[in-house]
Amino acid sequence: LCNYPGIPPKGSCRICTVLINGRPATACTTKVAEGMEIQNDIPELQEFRKSVVEILFAEGNHLCPSCEKSGFCELQALAYRYRMVVPEFPYMFPRRDVEAWHPKILKDHNRCILCKRCIRGIFNGEGKPIFDFGKRGDKLVINIDPDTSKDISDELVQKAMDMCPVGAILKKEKGFD
């Protein structure tokens, strides 16, 4: 969920976890070396990945039928892949804001899974990130930076919307595809 073509890997979502010589590691950030024994498709890892997806659903407010990204959502696709029906973890139903002050971007913190794709991949003309961190710890959010986003193009907003795996970044006045 955090990996995206053209952006250096970060390993923040842990979906790509594999066993390397019996120890868990993220595949996207680990360089292959001689002598590695890699296990990828074993029941233990499939259960781990399913649990990560379940935690993301339980910890956020993902209402798939009413989401603009439904059918194109990477988290939703993983839930289908791992046959998730109902998470084994209790839903938290956090109260999170929807950031709607920007003239072109709507940022729904209820859907955000903190993958950091937007921070690592969307930059203004000066090479500064459009999105940045706000708050700390379990209150961490990804916000729209008012200074670097003031002259954002419609194309860059669309790129941010396409890059977001879950529909947390929406282009205003767009609606459903």
Solvent accessible surface area in square Angstrom, and as a share of the most:
residue,aa,sasa,rsa
1,L,19,0.10
2,C,2,0.01
3,N,81,0.42
4,Y,59,0.22
5,P,115,0.72
6,G,87,0.83
7,I,16,0.08
8,P,101,0.63
9,P,66,0.41
10,K,109,0.46
11,G,3,0.03
12,S,43,0.28
13,C,20,0.12
14,R,121,0.44
15,I,19,0.10
16,C,38,0.23
17,T,9,0.05
18,V,9,0.05
19,L,16,0.08
20,I,19,0.10
21,N,91,0.47
22,G,56,0.53
23,R,180,0.66
24,P,97,0.61
25,A,31,0.24
26,T,11,0.07
27,A,47,0.36
28,C,30,0.18
29,T,66,0.38
30,T,43,0.25
31,K,176,0.75
32,V,124,0.71
33,A,58,0.45
34,E,178,0.80
35,G,69,0.66
36,M,52,0.23
37,E,115,0.51
38,I,83,0.42
39,Q,66,0.29
40,N,82,0.42
41,D,111,0.58
42,I,41,0.21
43,P,111,0.70
44,E,113,0.51
45,L,5,0.02
46,Q,48,0.22
47,E,105,0.47
48,F,84,0.35
49,R,14,0.05
50,K,52,0.22
51,S,29,0.19
52,V,22,0.13
53,V,0,0.00
54,E,7,0.03
55,I,83,0.42
56,L,27,0.14
57,F,16,0.06
58,A,3,0.03
59,E,49,0.22
60,G,2,0.02
61,N,31,0.16
62,H,30,0.13
63,L,123,0.61
64,C,32,0.19
65,P,130,0.82
66,S,71,0.46
67,C,10,0.06
68,E,46,0.20
69,K,26,0.11
70,S,42,0.27
71,G,64,0.62
72,F,150,0.62
73,C,12,0.07
74,E,65,0.29
75,L,1,0.01
76,Q,19,0.09
77,A,56,0.43
78,L,22,0.11
79,A,10,0.08
80,Y,163,0.62
81,R,160,0.58
82,Y,21,0.08
83,R,199,0.73
84,M,28,0.13
85,V,134,0.77
86,V,105,0.60
87,P,9,0.05
88,E,129,0.58
89,F,68,0.28
90,P,112,0.70
91,Y,96,0.37
92,M,131,0.59
93,F,142,0.59
94,P,32,0.20
95,R,239,0.87
96,R,70,0.25
97,D,111,0.57
98,V,71,0.41
99,E,24,0.11
100,A,51,0.39
101,W,131,0.46
102,H,4,0.02
103,P,106,0.66
104,K,70,0.30
105,I,0,0.00
106,L,42,0.21
107,K,1,0.00
108,D,15,0.08
109,H,13,0.06
110,N,26,0.13
111,R,33,0.12
112,C,17,0.10
113,I,19,0.10
114,L,59,0.29
115,C,13,0.08
116,K,39,0.16
117,R,7,0.03
118,C,8,0.05
119,I,26,0.13
120,R,41,0.15
121,G,10,0.10
122,I,0,0.00
123,F,86,0.36
124,N,30,0.16
125,G,90,0.86
126,E,136,0.61
127,G,52,0.50
128,K,104,0.44
129,P,52,0.33
130,I,0,0.00
131,F,0,0.00
132,D,51,0.27
133,F,95,0.40
134,G,13,0.12
135,K,140,0.59
136,R,207,0.76
137,G,65,0.63
138,D,137,0.71
139,K,131,0.56
140,L,51,0.25
141,V,27,0.16
142,I,1,0.01
143,N,41,0.21
144,I,3,0.01
145,D,28,0.15
146,P,82,0.52
147,D,103,0.53
148,T,21,0.12
149,S,0,0.00
150,K,147,0.62
151,D,127,0.66
152,I,7,0.04
153,S,48,0.31
154,D,70,0.36
155,E,132,0.59
156,L,36,0.18
157,V,0,0.00
158,Q,47,0.21
159,K,95,0.40
160,A,0,0.00
161,M,14,0.06
162,D,79,0.41
163,M,3,0.01
164,C,10,0.06
165,P,0,0.00
166,V,3,0.02
167,G,1,0.01
168,A,1,0.01
169,I,3,0.01
170,L,18,0.09
171,K,51,0.22
172,K,59,0.25
173,E,185,0.83
174,K,72,0.31
175,G,41,0.40
176,F,134,0.56
177,D,131,0.68
